[in-house]
Amino acid sequence: MKKKVASTLILSAIILAVMMFASNFVGTMYVGNTFAAETEEKFYTSDVMPIGGTITDYVTETVSYGRAIPTGYENPYKIPLYYATEIDNSCAVTAGGSTIGYYDRIYEELIPNHTGTIFMGHFTYGAQDAEVNSMFRSLAFRMGTTESGTTIPGYISGMDSYIKSKGRVASIESVCDNGTLNESEYETALENGKLLTLFVDGFCFTEFSAANETNDTVTIRNTVVTGCHTLTAYGYRTYSYYDSSNRLIRQDKYMLVHTGFNSIGRGLLRLTGGYCTIDDGFIIDIN
């Protein structure tokens, strides 16, 4: 009888422990490199502006300077401008599929029967075709994308599943801690030819007039958007502005990204100025 009671107590303890463990993963959202409980998952949906995101402001700034120094890195292969247009609320699918397309120039099995061209030493991505659209549909299914969008865990598991199905290994590593990107890590990764997928909640695309290196004025035009969105970066850029006495008066940081909007294509995502909230960022590599 004592053995039976003891066994019952042990079994009850195991069941309770399992329930407590499982409860930590019900309605969770991946933030940085930790799981944070939420009442419901966050879905990333912005893919047709302004339907997928609401433009809240257009901000124009004028900066006068004595000297402007741009620094950074731009991947010479950039990233293919593919779009998951057959799928609603598919910004994460577009970001993931364009990443697959970038690595397909190295591993052609990632998108079967789809290749780029090389002319006079310059590589050009193949046009979006039926094979690319098929890849997007497979990614959306594997990511669990719905009319609500895609979650971060869904994105990670879907990318991993698709890449493994093609006989390759995915490396997906967070470079974000509590909404702050590790600058050194993502800069090194981008310079080494990897890509960075960003999950943002509110963001800003920036255009500006050409700035000369010395004695000029630059006009910066910011389009501020609310909404959760997913983008992939292929480079970064910093503009440092100095006055006539060579004192630093302003420094702006940007990501060079596939915006996810076919009306824009590639563009500058502004990191500074309080316009962009980073939920997470993942360095993507395929081997």
NORMO-V298117 format. One line per field, one symbol per residue. ss: DSSP state (~ for helix, > for strand, _ for the rest). phi: phi as a letter, one per 40 degrees, with the letter a starting at -180 (. if undefined). burial: # if it has 24 or more other C-alpha atoms within 12 Angstrom, else .. A space follows every 50 residues. Layout:
ss->???
phi->???
burial->???
//
This chain:
ss->_~~~~~~~~~~~~~~~~~~~~~~____>>>>__>>>>______>______ ___>>>>>>>>>>>>>>>>>>>>>________________~~~~~~~~~~ ~~~~___~~~~_____>>>__>>>_____~~~~~~~~~~~~~~__>__>> _~~~~~~~~~~~~~~____>>>>>_>>__>>_~~~~~~~~~___>>>>>> >>>>>>>>_____>>>>>>>>>>>>>>>>>>>>>>>>>>>>>_____>>> >>>>>>>>_______>>>>>_______>>>>>>>>>_
phi->.cccccccccccccccccccccccbcgbbcbfbbcbcbcaccbbbcbbcc ccabccabbbbbbbacabbcbiabcccfacccbcccbcfbcccccccccd ccccccbcccbdgabcbbbfgbcbccccbccccccccccdcccgcbcchb ccdccccccccccccbgbbcbbbcbbbfgbccdcccccccccgcbbcbbb bgaabbbaccbccbfabbbbbbbcbchcabbbbbaaabbbbbcccgccba abbbbcbccgbccbgcabccccggcbbccaabcbbbb
burial->............................#####.......#########. .###........########.####.#########.############## #####.#.###..###........##.#..################..## #############....#.#.#####..#####..##.###.######## #######...#......#.#.#####################.......# ###########...########..############.
//
